[in-house]
Amino acid sequence: MLYHEVIKLNKTINVKQSLFSGQSFLWEIGNGNYEYYSSIIDNVPIIIRQISENTLEVVSGSKSIESLLINDFIISYFSNDIETNLIFQESFKRRYPDLYRIIMGYFSLRILRQNPYETMISFMCAQGIGMHLIRKQISMLKNNYGEKTSITFSGKEVILYSFPTPERLAAADPLVLSTCTNNNKTRATNIVRAAQGVADGRINLQTLCDPTIPLADLRNTLCLNPGIGFKIADCIALFGLGRFDAFPIDTHVRQYLGSWFNSKTALSSLTPANYLMLDAEARTFLNPELAGYGGHILFHCWRKEVKKLQSF
């Protein structure tokens, strides 16, 4: 049975920018009568089509996802509860008025609240490669180790593959799995070990969802796992654990910190010490509680406006 809802949000949202800005690699784009986006969340196939700037059409295989009714899940998933004026405060507008005018066009990008295990494995796969290749690798991972299902939308059967369970990846041969990690066997081995840790309970990601855990402690705990450094840990925290204060730093972030915010630290190599210095600098002009949320908007804006990148 399919469930169909039209959901009106109280904030403007750009679904495509949100899903394809580098925070998730689990969504597919389909084109029929309309452009639509499909994925499997909590073992439920789901399709989203944007109708207007704040209205979505949602078709799903269940009336609830992650114990929430579809309407409530969508509100939570797209962080519709976060106010834009809290992300970039008045002090930022006064200090960087020209930049603020540019990034205003990206305020409809919403940070997603995603499954922490899927986020962890996705970003462990994603090290050092472009978005297009990351999406290809994750698609191979799902096709090879996930479960096939389908959902009907606009009279068309849409085939989807679920993200592989921890148990399935825990049993994978790293050499075979490396075809899904850009032929990097070390990376594949680390992913198998991480999946084993989740499967046997040594890595308890639900415990790490506790918002009272200091961010530094959370980062250091995640970094105990081979294959996870500061940047991946912060991506897991921001996109998978609901820690909108986590501020992942990669090449693009370093570039905009240097160009837009005159950071001298950004000109140096990204050592662990410099990473923490850049993290601290970012919190002097971003709301510390939403530094990662604001940072991702800046990241996407930099890629589009300055680097003119079209890949997603």
C-alpha positions as CSV (number, residue, x, y, z in Angstrom):
1,M,0.0,0.0,0.0
2,L,1.3,3.5,-0.9
3,Y,0.7,6.6,1.2
4,H,0.4,9.9,-0.5
5,E,0.6,13.3,1.2
6,V,1.0,16.9,0.2
7,I,3.0,18.7,2.9
8,K,3.2,22.4,3.3
9,L,6.2,23.6,5.4
10,N,6.4,27.0,7.1
11,K,9.8,27.7,5.6
12,T,11.1,28.0,2.1
13,I,13.0,24.9,1.0
14,N,15.0,23.9,-2.1
15,V,14.7,20.1,-2.0
16,K,17.3,19.5,-4.8
17,Q,19.9,21.7,-3.2
18,S,19.3,20.1,0.2
19,L,19.6,16.5,-1.1
20,F,22.4,17.1,-3.5
21,S,24.7,19.6,-1.7
22,G,27.2,17.0,-0.4
23,Q,25.5,16.0,2.8
24,S,23.8,12.9,1.5
25,F,24.6,10.5,-1.3
26,L,21.6,8.2,-0.9
27,W,19.0,10.0,-3.1
28,E,18.4,9.4,-6.8
29,I,16.9,11.9,-9.3
30,G,14.1,10.6,-11.5
31,N,12.3,12.3,-14.4
32,G,8.9,11.4,-15.6
33,N,6.0,13.9,-15.8
34,Y,8.0,15.7,-13.1
35,E,11.4,15.7,-11.6
36,Y,11.4,13.7,-8.4
37,Y,13.8,12.3,-5.8
38,S,13.7,8.8,-4.4
39,S,15.4,6.9,-1.6
40,I,14.9,4.3,1.1
41,I,14.8,5.5,4.7
42,D,14.2,3.2,7.6
43,N,13.5,0.4,5.1
44,V,10.7,2.5,3.7
45,P,10.8,3.6,0.0
46,I,10.0,7.3,-0.4
47,I,9.6,9.7,-3.3
48,I,9.6,13.5,-2.9
49,R,8.5,16.0,-5.5
50,Q,8.7,19.7,-5.0
51,I,5.5,21.5,-5.9
52,S,6.3,25.0,-4.7
53,E,8.9,26.8,-2.6
54,N,7.4,25.3,0.6
55,T,5.1,22.5,-0.6
56,L,6.2,18.9,-1.2
57,E,4.4,15.9,-2.6
58,V,5.5,12.7,-0.8
59,V,4.7,9.1,-1.7
60,S,5.9,6.4,0.7
61,G,5.6,2.7,1.4
62,S,4.5,3.4,5.0
63,K,2.5,6.0,6.9
64,S,5.4,6.5,9.2
65,I,9.2,6.6,9.1
66,E,11.5,6.3,12.1
67,S,8.3,6.1,14.3
68,L,7.1,9.5,13.0
69,L,4.1,10.1,10.8
70,I,5.3,11.1,7.3
71,N,4.4,14.8,7.8
72,D,6.3,15.0,11.1
73,F,9.2,13.0,9.6
74,I,9.6,15.4,6.7
75,I,9.5,18.4,9.0
76,S,12.3,16.8,11.1
77,Y,14.3,15.4,8.3
78,F,14.6,18.8,6.6
79,S,15.2,20.6,9.9
80,N,12.2,22.8,9.4
81,D,12.4,23.7,13.0
82,I,15.7,25.7,12.6
83,E,15.3,29.4,12.1
84,T,17.4,31.0,9.4
85,N,18.0,34.1,11.4
86,L,19.7,32.0,14.1
87,I,22.2,30.6,11.6
88,F,23.6,33.9,10.4
89,Q,23.0,36.5,13.2
90,E,22.9,40.3,13.0
91,S,26.6,40.6,13.8
92,F,27.4,38.5,10.7
93,K,25.2,40.6,8.5
94,R,26.9,43.8,9.7
95,R,30.4,42.4,9.4
96,Y,30.0,40.8,6.0
97,P,27.1,42.6,4.2
98,D,28.2,41.7,0.6
99,L,28.7,38.1,1.4
100,Y,25.4,38.0,3.3
101,R,23.6,39.2,0.1
102,I,25.2,36.3,-1.8
103,I,24.4,33.5,0.6
104,M,20.8,34.7,1.1
105,G,20.0,32.8,-2.1
106,Y,21.0,29.6,-0.4
107,F,19.0,29.9,2.8
108,S,16.5,27.4,1.3
109,L,19.1,24.7,1.7
110,R,18.2,22.6,4.7
111,I,20.5,20.4,6.7
112,L,19.2,16.8,6.8
113,R,18.8,14.7,9.9
114,Q,20.1,11.3,8.6
115,N,20.7,7.9,9.9
116,P,24.0,8.0,11.8
117,Y,25.3,4.5,10.6
118,E,24.5,5.3,7.0
119,T,26.2,8.7,7.3
120,M,29.3,7.2,8.9
121,I,29.8,4.6,6.2
122,S,28.9,7.1,3.4
123,F,31.6,9.5,4.5
124,M,34.1,6.8,5.1
125,C,33.6,5.9,1.4
126,A,33.8,9.5,0.3
127,Q,37.4,10.5,1.3
128,G,39.3,12.5,-1.2
129,I,37.0,12.1,-4.3
130,G,34.5,14.3,-6.0
131,M,30.7,14.2,-5.5
132,H,29.9,12.5,-8.8
133,L,32.3,9.7,-8.0
134,I,31.1,9.5,-4.4
135,R,27.5,9.0,-5.6
136,K,28.6,6.3,-8.0
137,Q,30.5,4.5,-5.3
138,I,27.5,4.7,-2.8
139,S,25.2,3.5,-5.6
140,M,27.4,0.5,-6.2
141,L,27.5,-0.2,-2.4
142,K,23.7,-0.3,-2.3
143,N,23.3,-2.3,-5.4
144,N,25.8,-4.9,-4.3
145,Y,25.0,-5.2,-0.6
146,G,21.5,-3.7,-0.2
147,E,18.0,-5.1,-0.7
148,K,16.1,-4.4,-3.9
149,T,12.6,-2.9,-3.7
150,S,10.3,-0.7,-5.8
151,I,7.6,2.0,-5.5
152,T,5.2,3.3,-8.0
153,F,5.1,7.0,-8.8
154,S,3.1,8.7,-11.5
155,G,2.3,5.3,-13.0
156,K,6.0,4.2,-13.2
157,E,7.8,1.6,-11.2
158,V,10.8,3.0,-9.5
159,I,13.5,0.5,-8.5
160,L,15.5,1.3,-5.3
161,Y,18.2,-0.4,-3.3
162,S,18.4,0.0,0.5
163,F,21.6,0.9,2.3
164,P,23.4,-2.3,3.4
165,T,22.8,-3.4,7.0
166,P,25.8,-3.4,9.4
167,E,25.6,-7.2,9.5
168,R,25.8,-7.4,5.7
169,L,28.9,-5.1,5.5
170,A,30.5,-6.7,8.5
171,A,30.6,-10.0,6.6
172,A,31.9,-8.4,3.4
173,D,35.3,-9.3,1.9
174,P,37.3,-6.0,1.9
175,L,38.9,-6.9,-1.4
176,V,35.5,-7.3,-3.1
177,L,34.1,-4.3,-1.2
178,S,36.9,-2.1,-2.4
179,T,35.2,-1.8,-5.8
180,C,32.8,0.5,-3.9
181,T,35.6,2.5,-2.3
182,N,37.4,3.7,-5.4
183,N,39.5,0.5,-5.3
184,N,41.0,1.4,-1.9
185,K,41.3,-1.8,0.1
186,T,42.4,0.0,3.3
187,R,39.3,2.1,3.2
188,A,37.2,-1.0,2.5
189,T,38.8,-2.8,5.5
190,N,38.1,0.2,7.8
191,I,34.4,0.2,6.6
192,V,34.1,-3.5,7.4
193,R,35.6,-3.0,10.8
194,A,33.2,0.0,11.5
195,A,30.2,-2.1,10.4
196,Q,31.4,-4.9,12.6
197,G,31.6,-2.4,15.5
198,V,28.0,-1.3,14.9
199,A,26.7,-4.8,14.5
200,D,28.2,-6.1,17.7
201,G,27.5,-2.9,19.7
202,R,31.1,-1.7,20.2
203,I,30.1,1.4,18.3
204,N,26.9,2.7,19.8
205,L,25.9,5.6,17.6
206,Q,22.5,6.1,19.3
207,T,24.4,6.9,22.5
208,L,26.4,9.4,20.6
209,C,23.2,11.2,19.7
210,D,23.2,12.6,23.2
211,P,23.3,16.4,22.6
212,T,25.0,17.0,26.0
213,I,28.2,15.2,24.9
214,P,30.8,17.9,24.3
215,L,31.6,18.2,20.6
216,A,35.4,17.6,21.2
217,D,34.6,14.4,23.1
218,L,32.2,13.3,20.4
219,R,34.8,13.9,17.7
220,N,37.5,12.1,19.6
221,T,35.3,9.1,20.2
222,L,34.5,8.8,16.6
223,C,38.2,9.2,15.7
224,L,39.0,6.1,17.7
225,N,37.8,4.1,14.6
226,P,40.4,3.6,11.9
227,G,39.5,5.6,8.8
228,I,37.8,8.4,10.7
229,G,39.6,11.6,11.2
230,F,38.4,15.0,12.3
231,K,36.6,15.9,9.1
232,I,34.7,12.7,8.7
233,A,33.9,12.7,12.4
234,D,32.4,16.2,12.1
235,C,30.4,15.1,9.0
236,I,29.0,12.2,10.9
237,A,28.2,14.6,13.8
238,L,26.6,17.3,11.6
239,F,24.7,15.2,9.1
240,G,24.0,12.0,11.2
241,L,23.9,12.9,14.8
242,G,22.0,16.2,14.7
243,R,25.0,18.2,15.9
244,F,24.5,21.4,14.0
245,D,27.5,22.8,15.9
246,A,29.9,20.4,14.2
247,F,31.9,22.2,11.5
248,P,33.6,19.9,8.9
249,I,36.6,21.4,7.1
250,D,37.7,20.2,3.7
251,T,39.5,21.9,0.8
252,H,36.5,24.0,-0.2
253,V,35.9,25.2,3.4
254,R,39.6,26.1,3.7
255,Q,39.3,28.1,0.5
256,Y,36.3,30.1,1.6
257,L,37.7,30.7,5.0
258,G,40.8,32.1,3.4
259,S,39.0,34.1,0.7
260,W,35.9,35.3,2.4
261,F,37.1,35.6,6.0
262,N,40.8,36.4,5.5
263,S,42.0,33.4,7.6
264,K,45.8,33.1,7.6
265,T,45.5,29.6,9.1
266,A,43.6,28.5,6.0
267,L,46.7,29.1,3.9
268,S,48.6,26.4,5.8
269,S,48.2,22.6,5.3
270,L,45.3,21.0,7.1
271,T,47.1,19.4,10.0
272,P,45.1,18.3,13.1
273,A,46.3,21.4,14.9
274,N,45.3,23.7,12.1
275,Y,42.0,22.0,11.7
276,L,41.1,22.8,15.3
277,M,42.4,26.4,14.9
278,L,40.1,26.9,11.8
279,D,37.2,25.4,13.7
280,A,37.8,27.9,16.5
281,E,38.1,30.8,14.0
282,A,34.8,29.9,12.3
283,R,33.0,30.1,15.6
284,T,34.0,33.8,16.0
285,F,31.7,34.8,13.1
286,L,29.2,31.9,13.0
287,N,26.7,31.1,15.7
288,P,28.6,28.4,17.6
289,E,25.5,26.4,18.2
290,L,24.8,26.3,14.4
291,A,28.3,26.6,13.0
292,G,28.1,23.5,10.9
293,Y,24.7,24.5,9.5
294,G,26.0,27.8,8.5
295,G,29.2,26.3,7.3
296,H,27.4,24.0,4.9
297,I,25.4,26.8,3.4
298,L,28.7,28.7,2.8
299,F,30.3,25.5,1.4
300,H,27.5,25.0,-1.1
301,C,27.5,28.7,-2.0
302,W,31.3,28.6,-2.6
303,R,31.1,25.6,-4.8
304,K,28.3,27.2,-6.9
305,E,29.1,30.9,-7.0
306,V,32.9,30.8,-7.0
307,K,34.1,27.4,-8.2
308,K,31.1,27.2,-10.6
309,L,30.9,23.4,-9.9
310,Q,27.8,21.7,-11.4
311,S,28.4,18.1,-10.2
312,F,26.3,16.7,-7.4
